[in-house]
């Protein structure tokens, strides 16, 4: 039993509260898009803290928008998700939804991605609310159960809802797991964009012996692959490694004496925050222009890039950096690496989005876990961010 559990007479025991909250969240098998009661649970906890909670239900997805206004001042949000990827119990040290605590480590699906972050956010919020009389500004909670899937009806819907209400966030902290060796060693201040595309090539079929009467779709495909693979991404930012990768090349109904009439190329682009998806469309369209008569492109699953740089006044990025330095004794590294994240839905020229959370070395894996010490560390960081932001 960790020593904190036996500490007497404290107003509350933050570490134990957070562990209990996390265990409660893990025990709900909230595989995307089913929130398995976790949104209702969070609504109740936040409601008890004076938050006004709105449930935004869309196509079977439940989202939570909770708000507490302390007074006039800036608007910040905690954002995250309660859904998890599936877990087959095979190979686990304990059942993935049992939330077992073994040697001060909490095991379970979502422990790191990102119910641990949500539990720590809740404890930090409780600690802030104990000092509400000294606070200014407004704190939002934006929680979805549709992050691990297509993310069509989650954060995007909440961002649209805020816009409809005329609410602009000044800052948003996403509790995704971003740390590597130590909690707080890395935060994300942006993400690359991603998009997939599908090119249909239409030629003219005919006998291979008379190629002059045909248009070979496979040959066009070869030229296109060459062109696409050698595009120059001159706006790329160091570390972003913008790249277009061909993911498939399909010729239907291959016959050895037939020049194929059609062919399909599929590809995916991962691009630096220096680009927006519109520019990617243009660059690819330009590359395909010489073959305009024969090709058509269809775009799929766009995920916009985002980036939070420094600001002269009221910079949330530097506030988070300072808070981490105060709690952990070192500044975090900034990164935009990894896949896409829901941060993209909240980022704008007005809203600075930072992702900061526990270690990500076990996420989506067998025996996903977070240690009690790491959970406590991230709770301390979140608390420091809140106290600094709301002027306690
Ligand atoms: Zn996540």
Boltz pocket constraint, residues with backbone or C-beta under 6 A from the ligand:
constraints:
  - pocket:
      binder: B
      contacts: [[A, 81], [A, 113], [A, 114], [A, 147], [A, 176], [A, 177]]
      max_distance: 6.0
